[in-house]
Amino acid sequence: MKQAGRILGWSFLGLLLLISVALSLAWLFDFRQTDRELNDEFAAQSVRPVVRRYTVGQRTIRYIETPPLPGKPTIIFVHGAPSSLSFFNGFFKDTALLHRAQLVAVDRPGYGYSDFGQVEPSILRQAELLQPLIDRYKNTTDLIVVGSSYGGSVSARLAMNNPGIIDQVVFVSSALGPGLERTYGISYWVDKEPLRALVPPLLRLANDEKLAHKKALEAILPDWPRITSGITMLHGQRDELVYPTNVAFAKKQLRNAQFKQFLLAESRHDIVDNKREYIASILLSLLSTPNGAALSHTAGRP
């Protein structure tokens, strides 16, 4: 009995140590790059993105864009949480994509250098804050939005707000259905003081979004039929954070959109990290035919 107690005690201390180390590292690393670091990242390339900003009311949004290509599409990448536009750096080094489309990535509100630390838990409001990007590129040949994880939620709202303007949406491991994702018990614990004060800003942002996400998705639920974009979904069948059932949810809701899905049997939630070249190949296939016709003609609802 005493031995079992000692084992339990050491296990608890080990868990506390692990949490302490994780929190300490999170205070040190915020998964974002300064403007200068971004410029250095791509300095050796012939096609380099430029860092830009715009304001909406009191909010500042930072994004990067490669030079426009006359007559070519534009692809906008929207990251999840916790993250920043740097999450997509690999795509900005892909020469095949760089020569086929203008690439854009944005720091979502509160992340990166878009007013870091100021959370915006409303998907409706996040889409409003990113709308100037859609307006900036709406006259390009084709406009494609790629949303990863929580970024998929925001991308869905952008598509609802811009039928006939956004031509394609690629959802990668996207959280779309209310409640169709894992919320760990510790999320509720660290949302309250005094533990909340110990959580680094980046994790606090992600946790605030997580706890508000179900209601935020319910708020946009009636507007799914407004999406007319071509839809491509990539999701890992072993994703235990954002469940694969999000694919079936989206298919049911997208009554006026052409739909195609790629369920990756061995993948979890980290598709952008581990399957970047696969995602790039799908983007190149969308770019291969004007207006995404190659996808639209083959992606009818089953």
N, C-alpha and C positions, 0 to 999 in steps of 0.2 A: 504493500500500500504506500509506504514511504517512497519507494523507488518510483512508483507511478506518479506520485506528487512531484518528485524532483524532475522527472521527464517533462511533465506538464509545465512546471515552472520555467525550465530552460527553454521549452518551445515558445512559451509566451514572451520571454525575454528576447529570444531570437527574432520573433515577429516584430517586437517593438524596435529592435535594432535595424531590421530591414526597412521598416517604415521610416525610421529616422534618417537612414542613409538616402532613401528615395526622395524624401522631402528636401534634404540638404542639397542633393543634386539638382532637384527641380528649381531651387532658389538660384542656383548657379547658371543653369541652362534654360533659356526661354524660347528656343527653337525659332529664332528670328535673326535676320541679318540687317545691319545698317545699310544705308545707301552705298557707302564706300565699299563695304564687304561684298555687296551684290555686284558692283562695278568690277571689283577685283576677281570675283568668281568667273565672270565671263570675258575678262580682258583679252584672252588669247584667241577668242573666236572672231571670225569675219562678220558674223551676224550677231550683234549684241543687243540685249534689251536695254531700254532706257527707263529710269525710275521717274514716276510722275505722281502727282497728288491732285485731288480736287476736294472741295468742301460742299457739304449739304447742311445748311443751318450751322450748328455748332460742332458738327462732326467732320473729321478729316479722314479721307480714305487714300491709302497708298496702293499703287499698282505698278507693274512693269509691263512694257510692251516692246515687241520687236518692230522694226520698220514696216510700214504698210507695204503690201504687194498688190499693185493695181490688178484688178480682175481676179484676185485670189480671196479665199475665205478667211475668216477670223475665228480663232478658238480662244475662249475665255475659260480659265481654270479657277474653280472655287474650292478652297480647302475645307477640311473638317476641323475637329478640335481634339486636343490642343495642337495648334499648328500655325503656319503662316504661308505666305506665297512661296517661300523657299522650298516647301514640300514638293514643288513641281520643277525644281531646277533641272532635273534630268531631261525633261521634255525640251527645255530651252537649249540643250546641247545636242539634240537629235537633228542632224543635218537634213534628213529626209523631210521632217516636219517643217524645219525652218525655211525650206525652199518651196514649200507647198501652201503655207498659210502664215498669216500674222498671228503670233502667239501673245497672249495676255494672261497675267496672273494677278490676283488681288489679295491683299490682306483684308479678311473680313472684319467688320466693326469690332474693336476691342483687341484684335490680334495684331501681331507684327508691329507695324508702325502706323496702324489706323487707330489712334487713340488707345494705345495698349493699356489694358486693365479696365476699360470702361465697357462693361458687358451690355449687350443688347439682346435680351432673351426672346424678343418677338421676331418670328420669321417674316411677318408682314413688314415690319420696320427695316429689317436687314435688307430685304429686297428693294425697298424704297431707297436705301442708302447706296445700293449698287446699281440702281437704274441709270445713272449718268454713264456708266460703262456701256450699257445696251444702247443708249442714245448715241454714244460716240461711234459705235461700229455698226449701227443698224443698216447703213447703206452699202455694206460690203456684199460681195457676191453671195456668200453663205455665212451665217452666224451660228456657230456651234458653242454650246456651253457644256463644260465637263464639271460635274459636281461630285466630290468625294465625301462619303460619310455625312456629317451634318451639312456640308456644303451642298449635298444633293437636295436637302430640304429647301435650302435657299434657291437653288437652281430651279426646282419645281415651281416655286412661287414666281420666279422671274418668267418662266415659260407661261404661267397662267396670266401674267400681266402683259405679255407681249406675243399674243397669237399672230401669226403671219410675219413676225419679225425674227424671232429665234427659230431657225430652221431645224436644228437638231439639238437634243440633249443626251448626253452620255452620263448615266448614273453609275458610279463606282462604289460598291459597298454602301449604298445610300440608305439613310434612315428616313422612311417616307410614311409608314403607317403608324398611327398613334399607339404607343405601347409595344411596338415590335422591336424592342432592343433591351439589352440588359442594363439594369440600374443596380449597382452594388450597394449593399447595406451601409457601407462606410460613407457613401455619398451623402446620406442624411445626417450622419454624425458630424462630418466636417462642415456641414452647412450652418452649424450653430457655434456660438462662442462658448468656451475660449478656443476650441479647435480651429475654427475658421481663421483666426488670426495667424495660425501657424502654417496655413496652406499658402504656397507661392501664388502670385497673381495669375499665372498662366493656368494652373490647375483649378484655381477658384473660378476663373472664367468658364472653363470647360464644365465644371460641376454645376455652375449656375444655369448654363444652357441645358445641360442634361436634365436637371430637375424641372425645368420649365418646358421641356421639349414636347411632352405629350399634349399639353394644352395648346402649345404653339402649332402643332400639326393638326389638331382638331379645328383650329381657327381657319385653316386653309382647306379643310376637307370638302366643303361644298363646291370649290372652284376647280377641281380636277378636270371636269369636262371642257374647261376653257383651253386646255393644252391641245394644240394642233401640230406641234413639232414632231418630227421623227424621233423615236425613243429607242435608245440602246441601253440595256442594263447588263452590268457585269457584277456578279456576286459570288462569293465563296460559299460553298455548301457547308463548310465547317466553321463559318463565321459565328462565334458565340457572343459577339458584342452587339452587332446589328444583324438580326436574324434573317436568313434567306427568305422567310415568308414575306419580306418586303417586296419581293419580285411579284409574287402572286397578288399582293395588295395593289401594286401599281398597275398590273395588267387589267385588273377588274375596274379600276378607276379611270383608266385612259380610254374613254369611249370614242374619242375623235382623233386619235393619234395612231400612226403606224408604230408597231412595237416589235422589238427583237431582243432576245435575252441570251446571255452566255453565263451558264452556271458552272463554276470551276470546282470540280469535285474535291480537290486536295487543298484548296485555298481557304484561308481564314479572313481576317479583316484587313490584312496588310497587302492588298492587291497592288496598290500604287507602288509600294516598295519592291515587291517581289515579281510583279508582272508588268513592269513599265513598258517593256518592248512589245508585249502582247497588246496593251492598251494603245500604244503608238500604231501598231498594225491596223487596229480597228479604226482609229482616227484617219489613217491614210486611206482606208477603204471608203470612208465617208467622203473623203476629198476627191476620190477617183472619178466621180460622176457629178455633173452639175446638179445643184439642189438636193444632193443626197439621194438621187433617183435609184442608185444601185441598192441602197438599203430599203427605201420606201417600197419598191416594187416586190421585194422579197420578204418583207417583215410584216405581212398582214396578220391580223389576229387569228389564232388557231380556232 
